[in-house]
Structure formats: C-alpha cells, structure tokens
Amino acid sequence: MEVKGAWGLVAGGLCAWRLPEDESGPAAARRLVRQTMSELRLDRDVIEDGELAVSETATNALRHARCARGGRPPTVPELWIWARTIPSPQLIVSVFDGARTTTPHTSGAGLLDEHGKGLELVRQVTVAWGSTPTRSRIDTTSIPGKTVWFALPLPHDWPGLHYRVHPGTAAHHLLLNLTRRGFKGTRSTTEDGLSVLVLPNLNVWVHRRTFCWWSTPRRYMRRPLIDLQETTELLIHHLDTTLTPASK
C-alpha cells in the first residue's frame, strides 16, 4: 500500500515516486529522501548518509539505463522507500530502472580515488546494499528491471516493531501488491481465520503475525506482517526467477 506521509511507513506502507529521466533525477531523489527521513525525525548524520547514497544510486541508474537503450532510459526511474524490522529496524531506499541485465558492482576504487568510487561510498555509509531483479511499482505495465537498494538504521524503538497488522488486511495488501506487479493469484481463508495466497507454483500462508512460504524445497521463509513491502520484493524476486515465461 502506498502512503502519502512518511509515518505511514510505520504501518507497513511504501512511499514511491517517479524520478526525472534527465540529470535532475539525482537531485530529486536527494530531496525526497531528505524530506522523508526528516519527517521520521531521524538523526542528521543518518539523513546525510541517505542523501549521499541515493545520489550515487540514482546517478548509476540513469547511466546504466542510457547505456542499455542507446542513450534513452527504457523506463522512467522510480524511487521507493519502506521500513523493515528483520534483521533489525532499517529504512530501505531503492532506485528502480529498466536495465535488468546491467548489474552494478564496486570497482575497487578507494575513497580518495577520482573515479569509480560511487558504490564504494554507498557501501561505506549504509548498513547494507545490493541489486535485485524486480518489476516497476508505479508503471501500470509492470516493466521488468532491477533496483539498487541500500539500508539505513532506524531507532531501536522504531514504532513499527510494536505495530500490529490484522492478518486479513496483510493478506489483502500482499495479494494486491503482487497482482499489480503482474502475478495473479487467489486468496482463501480457513475456518480459524488463516489466509492462504495461491500464486503460480507458490502458496503463501498468512498467520496471525507472519507471512510464511517455501522459497526452496528445503528453505522455509517467515517474515512479520509489518514487513509487507519487504515480503513483496522477496516474492517478486522468487516468482520472477522460478517461473517460465509462459507461466508468468
């Protein structure tokens, strides 16, 4: 579920924006990250780290997208922000572009080197970062692409740790998230109130406090209901990488 104000992230919501397709994109990303983190009343140092990291990831998204389509981005870049509680309270900032096959990596450059240090800066100022194949959230055609994301620490008393989401509400929003991204499914509810989402080759059980599914025959995944957006991305990645084109 998309929310208008930053405090909607406490309840498992997501802030998402289209970024400009030109050189003003990184500046817009910095402004939006600063605004969101300021509304959450995060420490100034953490806000500055977020601005620096998103400037680099938005710049890389613009550069890689141009290389992928002869100088013209294949889709409008998107900025997503949500919160997760596992493995610890963290703010996730993610920049989407349509260049799925262009994987970012650190160049090994030192912080004092003139070139090639962008992602090294991201690594230095964040808790974690990475790149994940996914699909656009805002574009109604659910364009395949990737995100470059990073995590910033949230306070240990983050209110989302104690926020309780009704399992029926969580199941509804998770199925809606997946449907909007191109994966159809159905929802059923047992007599004791347990919801089951039936997706292509995958079932997701929605218990009183957790989402549960088998990511592999030997790996059982469990995520809190409050981590709705994180669960959505994990499932999108799973479905996108395990289904054949004909079954998507």
N, C-alpha and C positions, 0 to 999 in steps of 0.2 A: 504494500500500500504506500502510495506516495503522500508525503505530508508537505505542508506549506512552511511550517516553522521548525526550527532546529529541535525543539523539545519534543517533537513527535518521534524523534529517534529513540527516545526512552521507551516508547511503547512498541518498538519493533518496526517503525516506519523507515522510509527512504526519502532522501532529497535527490532529485535528478534534474539536470539541465542540459540543453543543447549548448555547445560551445561554438563560437565563431569559427569559420573554416579558414580564417586568414591569420596573420601574425598577431592579431589582438586576442587570440584564443588563450594563450598562457596568462595574460593579464586578467582576463575574465575569470579564469579558473582560480587565480590567486585571490581575487576579490570575493568570490563565492565561498571559498574555503575559510578565509578570514572572517567573513560575516557569520558563517555557521558556527565556527569554533568560538567566536566571541559571544554569540547568543548562548552557547553552552557554558560560558564563563570558565573556559579552560585557561591554564597558565599562559602568560605571554610567550615564554620560551617555546612551549608546545605549538602555539599558533604560528610562530615564526618558522619553526621546523616544517609545519604543514604547508605554509606558503612556498617555502623553498622547494620541497619535494614535489608539490603539484605543478610548479612552474617547469621543472625538469620533465615530468611525465607528460604534461600537455605538449611541451615542445617536441618531445620524441614522437608522440602520437601524430602530430602534424607532419613531421619529417618523414616518418615511415609510411604514412598514408599517401603522401605525394609520390614517393618512390614506387609505391605499388600500382598507381594508376597514372603514370605519365605526368605527374605534377598536379593532378586534381584528386583530392581525397575521395575515396569510394563511398563514403557516407559521412554525415555530419558527426563530429566527435561529441561524446557525451561525458558529463561529469556526474558520478554517483557518490553519495555519502551515506553510510549507515553505521550502526554500532553493533558490536558482538560482545558476548560475555565469555566465550570459550576461545582460547585458553585462559584469557583474562579480559577485563573490560578494555576494549580497544575501539577506536574510531577508524573505520575503513574508508579510504578515499581512493576512488577507482576512475581511471580515464579510459573510455572505450573508443576504439577506432575499428574500421572495417578491414584492416590489413592483418588477417588472421595468421598468415604464414610468415610474417615478419616478427621474429622473436627477439625482444630486447635482451641485452646482456651487458654486464660490466666489461670495460675494455682493459682493466688492469691499471689504468692511469692513476697516478697519485693525486691527492687533493691539490697539490701545488702545480700540477701539470696544466698547460694551457688548454689542451683539448682532451676529449674523451673521458671527462670526469663526472658527467651528469648523473648517471645511475649510481656511481660510487658515492656521490653526495646523498642520494636518496637512501642508500644502504646505511650511511653513517648517521643520519638524523632520524631514522624511523626504527620502530621495533621489528618490523619485518616488511618485505616487499616481494613481489613476484608478478608473473604474467600468466593469464589463464584464458583459454579459448572460451567464448561465450557468445551471446546474442544481444543485440541492441535492446534497450528497455523502452526508449521513447518512440523510435520509429515503428509504425504500425505493421511494417512488413517483416519485423524481427530479423534484421540483417545479421548474418554470421560475422564474427570478428573476434577481437580479443580485448582484454583490459590489462593495463598495467596498474597495479594497486599497491598501496602501502598502508601500514597500520601505525597508529599513534596511540600512546597510552591515555586512557581515561582514568579519572579518580577511582580509588579503590572502593569508595562509597557511591559509585555510579548507581543512580536510582533504578536503572533497568535490571539490576541484579535482583531486585525485590518486586518488580512489576509482574503481575500475574495475568496471563492471557488465557481467555476461555478457549478450550481445545477446538470447539466448533468454529469459532472465529478464526483461529490459526489455520485450520484445515481449509476454510473458505478462501482466505487470502493466499495461501500457498498454491492452491489449485488455480486461482485467478492469475497469479504471477506466472505460472508455468504455461497456462493457456495463451496468455498474451505474448509469450516468447516462442510460440509455435508448437507446443507439446500438449496435445489433447488428452484428457483423462476424465475419470468419473469419480464421484465420492459417494461412499455408503457409510452408514452409521449402525453400529451394533446396538443391541438392547441395553447394554450397560454404558452407552454414550461414546464408545471408542469409534473414531473415524478412520476409514481406510481410503487412501487415494490410489486408484488403479490407473497406472500410466503404462506406456508401451514397455513391456518387459520388466516392469518395476512396480512394486507396491510400497507405499509409504504409510506407516501406521502413526496415527496422531493420538498419543496418550494424554494423560491429564496434564503433564508438564513437558513432554518431549516429542520430537519427531524421530522416527526410527525407520531404518531401511538397510537392506543388504547392498553394499557397494560392490562387493565381490562375494563369491560363494563362501569365503572364509572371514570376511570383514563386515561386522555389523556396526552401522553408524548410528549415533544418537546425538541430537542437538536440542537445546532448550527451545521452547516455543517462542521465547522472546527473540531468539536469533533467526527470525523469519527470513531476512534478506540473505544472510549467510547461507542458510539452508537452501534457499532458491538457487544461489550461484553454484553450490555443490551439486545439486540435482541437474541443473542445466549442463554443467560440465560432464556429469555422468551420462546423461541421455545423449548429448551431442557426440560423445566418443564411443558409445557402445551400440547405438542403433545404426542400421544400414540406411542409405539414402531413401530406400523405398518405404521404410517403416517410420520415418520421421514425420 
